[in-house]
């Protein structure tokens, strides 16, 4: 075998080296599993106010509230929908975390959503749900905290709560804004 490199081999090595150097300089990382196209966990056309305030636990989670035409809260008992299809991984009542009635749905590739403080859980562990399946109702079921009714919502990837993207809108930390549901429209 010759120690000499042909022109084609030199070009190949040069291209491979440039590719590695460029990827390193650009901070290329292994591809993350595609995020599901999460929708708001509410009926189509409903407008809810989301808030992921400073100090909220865990970070990046969103508290959702609904208000009537006069600006009065009217969350209690409103239906909560799966924001993407998947399998119910957990459906429980927690007395230690502050979540109260909670549903966790697995969406594949390490993605999960958590819905907490529900007044009712309408799915059980192992159930398969589609986008828009009613999974519970908004409540204030925490055993640790005195809460007003709202939905606590998290998007989780590989075990960590991440900045939520809902209907293509990124919920950077410390935002308070309204969004209208397009779930099952």
C-alpha positions in Angstrom: 0.0 0.0 0.0 1.4 3.3 -1.0 2.0 6.1 1.5 1.3 8.6 -1.2 -2.1 10.1 -1.5 -3.8 10.6 -4.8 -5.5 13.8 -5.7 -8.9 12.4 -5.0 -7.8 11.2 -1.5 -6.4 14.6 -0.7 -9.6 16.3 -1.8 -11.6 13.9 0.3 -9.4 14.4 3.4 -9.5 18.2 3.0 -13.3 18.2 2.7 -13.7 16.0 5.7 -11.4 18.2 7.7 -13.2 21.4 6.7 -16.5 19.8 7.6 -15.3 18.8 11.1 -13.8 22.2 11.7 -16.9 24.0 10.5 -19.2 21.9 12.6 -17.0 22.6 15.7 -16.9 26.3 15.1 -20.7 26.5 14.5 -21.4 24.5 17.7 -23.0 21.6 15.9 -24.5 19.1 18.4 -26.2 15.8 17.9 -29.8 16.2 16.6 -32.4 16.6 19.3 -35.6 14.5 18.9 -38.2 16.5 17.0 -40.5 18.4 19.4 -44.2 17.4 18.8 -46.4 20.1 17.4 -48.0 20.9 20.8 -51.3 22.7 20.8 -52.9 24.5 23.7 -54.6 22.1 26.1 -58.0 23.7 25.7 -61.0 23.7 23.4 -60.6 25.3 20.0 -61.2 29.0 20.0 -60.8 29.6 23.7 -58.4 32.3 24.7 -56.4 31.7 27.9 -53.8 33.8 29.7 -50.5 32.1 30.2 -48.0 33.1 32.8 -44.5 31.6 33.5 -43.5 34.1 36.2 -40.1 34.5 37.9 -39.7 32.0 40.7 -42.3 29.6 39.3 -41.5 26.0 40.1 -40.3 24.3 38.1 -38.8 26.9 35.8 -40.3 27.1 32.2 -43.8 25.8 33.3 -46.9 27.8 32.4 -49.9 28.6 34.6 -53.0 29.0 32.4 -56.1 31.1 33.4 -59.4 31.8 31.6 -61.4 34.9 32.1 -65.0 35.7 31.2 -66.1 38.7 29.1 -66.0 40.9 32.3 -62.5 39.9 33.2 -63.5 37.5 36.0 -61.7 34.2 36.3 -63.8 31.3 35.2 -61.3 28.4 35.0 -62.8 25.9 37.4 -64.2 22.8 35.7 -63.1 23.8 32.2 -62.0 20.9 30.1 -58.3 20.1 29.7 -57.2 18.5 26.4 -54.1 16.5 25.4 -51.8 18.9 23.7 -50.4 16.1 21.5 -51.2 12.4 21.1 -49.5 9.8 23.2 -49.8 7.4 26.1 -50.7 8.3 29.7 -47.6 7.6 31.7 -49.0 8.8 35.0 -52.4 9.7 36.4 -52.3 10.4 40.2 -53.0 12.6 43.2 -49.9 14.0 44.9 -49.9 15.1 48.5 -46.2 16.0 48.5 -45.3 17.9 45.3 -48.1 20.5 45.3 -49.3 19.2 41.9 -52.5 17.6 43.3 -54.4 15.7 40.6 -51.9 15.2 37.8 -51.7 13.6 34.4 -48.4 13.0 32.5 -48.5 12.0 28.8 -45.6 10.5 26.9 -45.3 11.6 23.3 -42.3 9.6 22.2 -38.6 10.4 21.8 -38.3 11.6 25.4 -41.1 14.2 25.1 -43.8 14.5 27.9 -46.4 16.9 29.0 -47.6 17.4 32.6 -51.0 18.8 33.5 -51.5 19.6 37.3 -54.0 21.0 39.9 -56.8 19.2 38.0 -60.2 19.0 39.7 -60.8 15.7 37.9 -58.5 13.2 36.0 -60.4 11.6 33.2 -57.7 9.2 31.9 -55.8 6.4 33.6 -52.2 5.2 33.3 -51.7 3.2 30.1 -54.5 5.0 28.2 -53.8 6.0 24.6 -54.9 9.6 23.8 -55.1 11.6 20.7 -54.5 15.3 20.2 -57.7 16.9 21.8 -58.7 14.0 24.0 -60.3 15.4 27.2 -57.9 14.3 30.0 -59.2 16.3 33.0 -60.8 19.5 34.3 -59.2 22.6 35.6 -59.0 22.8 39.4 -57.0 23.8 42.4 -56.3 20.4 43.9 -52.9 21.0 45.5 -52.6 19.4 48.9 -49.7 21.8 49.8 -50.8 25.2 48.6 -53.9 27.3 48.7 -54.4 28.0 45.0 -56.9 29.7 42.8 -58.1 27.4 40.0 -55.7 27.2 37.0 -53.9 24.7 34.9 -50.2 24.1 35.6 -48.6 22.9 32.3 -45.1 21.6 31.5 -43.3 20.4 28.4 -40.6 17.9 29.4 -37.8 16.5 27.3 -35.5 13.7 28.6 -36.7 14.4 32.1 -36.1 18.1 32.2 -38.8 20.8 32.0 -38.0 22.9 28.9 -39.1 26.2 27.5 -42.5 25.5 26.0 -43.5 25.9 22.4 -47.3 26.0 22.0 -48.8 26.2 18.5 -45.4 27.5 17.3 -45.2 30.2 19.9 -42.1 30.1 22.2 -42.9 30.8 25.8 -39.6 32.3 27.0 -39.4 32.7 30.8 -41.2 35.5 32.6 -43.9 36.1 30.1 -47.6 36.8 30.6 -49.7 36.9 27.5 -52.9 35.6 25.9 -53.1 32.8 23.4 -56.1 31.3 21.5 -56.4 27.5 21.3 -56.2 25.8 17.9 -56.5 22.3 19.4 -58.7 20.1 17.2 -60.1 23.1 15.2 
